[in-house]
Amino acid sequence: MSTWLPSASRPALVARQQMYRSIREYFYARSVLEVETPLLSQAPVADPNITPMQAGSRWLHTSPEYAMKRMLCAGYGDIYQICKVFRDGEAGRRHNPEFTMLEWYRMGWTHRQLMDEVAELLQLLLAERFSELPCLHLSYAQAFTQYAQLDVHHCSDQVIAQHGQQLAGADLALERDGWLDVIMSHQIEPALPRNTLIFIDEFPASQAALAQVVSNQGGVQVAQRFEVFFNGMELANGYQELTDAEQQLQRFQHELQGTERPHDAHLIAALEHGLPDCAGVALGLDRVLLHLLDAEHIAQVVSFDWSRA
């Protein structure tokens, strides 16, 4: 097929239009304000697992999170945004370096309340193909025990690395969290029940990112963070948001060690002003469309995939 042609069919774009309309109607009915934030920012994401793209002296955002949190600190209340985001990396069946994200924040909510709303919205968006979508909630430790036979919070780094190497078939230079990601993607995600929204929470504290850290019932430090999986694919990532500016700065400094990336000083200043207690989540809309349309490749649901852009 000629590379000048769009990659998605017209019916796929009609389905995308309807999905956006459903999202906007859903949040309008709940008095959640739609906002826009810049695609370019003075500082990139600090997450070492995400590679940002630089455009001149600025960075294309990998998520609208930092700017939206500044709006929360300014008193805008419950907000959401549908936008393009950019992450450098290999394009493939599930990945496009430019993709569409829905991100929203709820004031005064816990991340568990937000999980219920994520389930409700996904059930609405996928209803045309899946009339009933049950939910299953697992802790990170439960998922590793059930599907990888590992006591993840107590086994050694060596055991984790050996297990990951067996799955990856290579001796990669990864630390503990890197090997945990390998085990999650190679063994746990494919084994999760089909046609079920799987919510996994209580991630290791080392994977907290911008989430709060607490002690669970077993006295283990865990992140108040959740991910949503559906038919072997991650769809969403949510947090009980960290509100402490000093802790956030320390995390930025730790995550940016060895890089020349600056931290987002605007976000730290906003957190010093005060972020209300809130929960937030980011949902990949292209992947939702993959499931809704029973598509095999992300190129089938975006107007122009990376090879045609």
N, C-alpha and C positions, 0 to 999 in steps of 0.2 A: 504494500500500500504506500502511496506517495506520502512523504513526510510533511507536506504542507497541509494535509488534511487533519481535521480534529480527530482525537482518539476515541471520544465517547460518542455513542449514538444519540439521536434526538430524544428517544424515550428515557434514556438515562438522565439527560439534563432536565427533562420534565419531572422525573422523580426527585431530583435534587431540589428543584424549585418548590415542589410540594413539601419536601422535608423542611426547608427553610421556613415556609409558611406555617407549618405545624409547630415548629420551635417558637416562632415569634408569637403565635396565638397562645401557646402554652404559657409563656412568660408574661405576656400582656395581661392575661387573665389573673395572674398572681402578683401583679404590680411590680415586676422586676424590670428595671430600666435597661434598655439597650444602649450601649455606649460604643465609641470608637476610640482607639488609641493609635499612636504612630507605629508604622512598620519599622522605622529606623530609630535606633536609640544610641546613647552615648556609651553604654556599657553592655556587654553581652551576658548571656546566661552563665552562671558559675558552675552548673552541674557538669562534672568531668565526663559524664556518659553522653553528653550532647555536644556536637560540634557546630558552632554557629558560623554564619557566613558574614564576611566583612564587605561593606560597600563604601569605599573611600575611608573617611575617618570615623564612620558610624558602622553600626551592626544591624543586620536584619534580625528582627525578633524571632526567637524560637517558640515563644508563647507571649501572650499579652499580660502575663501575670504581674510583672513588676509595675507596669503603668496602671493596671487596674487596681492594684493595692494602694497606689498613691491616691486614686480616686476614693477608695474606701476610707483612707485616712482623712480625706477632705470632706467626708460626710455625705457621700452620694447614696449610701444605703445599698440595698440589694441590686446587683448589676449583672449583666451578661453581655457577651460579644461573640459574633460569628466573624472570623477573619482568616486570612491567609497567614501561615507561619512558615519558617524556612529553617531546615536543618541539613547540614552538609552530610553526605554519606551516600552509600550505594543505593541506586534505584532498583526496585525489584517488584515482585508480585504484590507485596503489602506496603511498599514504601515508595514515596515520591518526595524528593527533597523540598518541594513546595506543596503544602497540603492545607486543608481547611480544618480549623479547630473551633469548637464551641467551648467557651470558658464562662463559668458563672460563680458567684459568691453569695452566700446567705449569712446575714448578720444575726448573731446570737444563736446560730445553729451549731449542733455537734456534727462531726463527720458521719456519725451513724444516722442522724436525721437526713443528711445529704445523700447518703447511700439509698435511702428509701425514695428520694426524689429522682435520683439517677435511674433507679429501676423503673419508676413510673414513666419517665420520659422515654426510655428505651423501649418499653413495652408499647408505648404509643407509636413511636417511629417505626417499629418493626411489625406492627399489628397486621399489615396487609399480607405478609408472608407467614408470620408466626402468630396464630390466634391466641396461644397461651404460652407465656414464657415464665416458668418458675424461677425462683432465686435460691441460690445456695451461698451461705456465708461460712467462710473458713478463715482461721487465723493463718498467718504465714507459717507458723510452726506446724499447725495441723496439715497444711498442704504438703509440706516437706515430709512429714511423718507418713502420711497416707500414700503419697505418689512417688516418693523417692527413698523412703525408709531411712530417713536421716533425722536425728534429734538436733535440729539446726542451731538452736541457741546454746548447745553445750558441746557439740563435737568440735574437734580441733581443726585448725586451718589446713593441716595436712590431709585429713580425711576428706574435707570439702574439695580440696584441689585434686586429689586422686579420683574422686567421683566425677568431677567435672571433666577431667582429662579423658576418662573412659568414654564419656558422652561425646566430647568434641573430637576425639580421635587425634588430638594434637597436644603438644606440650607448650601451651601458650604462656606468656608472661603476664599472669593475672593475679591480683590480690583476692582476698576472701570474697568481697562483694562481687567482683567480676565472675568468679566461679559460681557463686550463688545465682547470678543472672543466667549463666550457661545452663545450670540445672533447671532453672525455672523455664527457660525457653525450649530446651531440648527434651526434657522429660516430663515436667509437670503440666505445662500448658497443653500438650497434645493428649494428655491422659484425662483432662477434666471432662465432666459429663457434657454431652452434646445438647444443643437446644435449651440451654439453661444459662441464666445470667449468674456468673460466679463472682462473688465479692471476696477478695482476700485482703485482710487488714493486719495490723500489728506487725509491720515490717521491722527488721532490725534497726536499732537506733542509728547505726552507721549509714543507713539509707534514708534518713529523715528528710533530707533536702530542706524544704521550707515548712515542714510540719513540726508540731510540738512532740516532745518526747516525755513519756510517762513510764511508771513501773506497772507491769501487768499483774495478774493475780498470782503468778509464780515468782514475782519479785524481779523479773527480767525487764531491763530498759528497752522499750519498744517505741516506734514512731506511730503517732496517730495518723496513719496514712492508709489509703486503700487503693487497690486497682480492680478494674472490672474486666473480666474475660468472657468471651463468647465464641464457642466453637473453635477453640484453640488459638484465639487472637485477642490481644489486649486492646480494649476500646477506650478506657478512661483511667485517669489517675487523680486522686483527690486527697486533700489534707484537712486536718484541724490546724488552721494556720498559725504559724509562729508569730507572736506579737512583740517579742522582746527584741529591741533594736541591737543591743549589745551582743546577744547570742547570734543574731543574724549576721552581724559583722564578723564575728569569730568564724562562723561557718563559711562565709565568703572567703575570708583570708586563708582558711584551711583548704578549701576546694580549688582556689586559684594559685596555690603554691606551684612554682615551677613553670608558670605561664606568664605571658606578658599582658593578659587580659585585665582591664580595670574592673573593680567592683562597682555596682550601681549605687553611687553616693546619694542620688535622689531618693531611692527607696529607703536607705538607712535614715535619711533626714525625715522622711514621711513617717517611718516607724517610731522615731523619736518623738514626733508630734503626737502619735497615738493611733494604733490600728485596733478597732473594736474586735471583740471576740467574734470569730466567723469561721466558716468552712467553705472551701472552694474546690472546684473540680474542672478538669480539662477533658474534653471528649473529642475523639477523632471522627469527623463526620464522613470522610471518604470511606473509612472502614465500615461505618454503619451502612452506607450505601452498598458496599460489597456484599454484605449479608442480605440486605433487603432485595437486591436484584439477582442474588445467587451468581455473582460475577466471579471470575477466576483471577482477574488481574486488575490492579488499581487504575490502569490505563483505560479500562472500560467505563469508569465512572467520573473521570476528570476530563474537562474540555480538551486540554493538551497535556499529555504526560511529558516527563522530563526530556525525552528524546526528541520531542516535536516543538518544545518551547523556543 
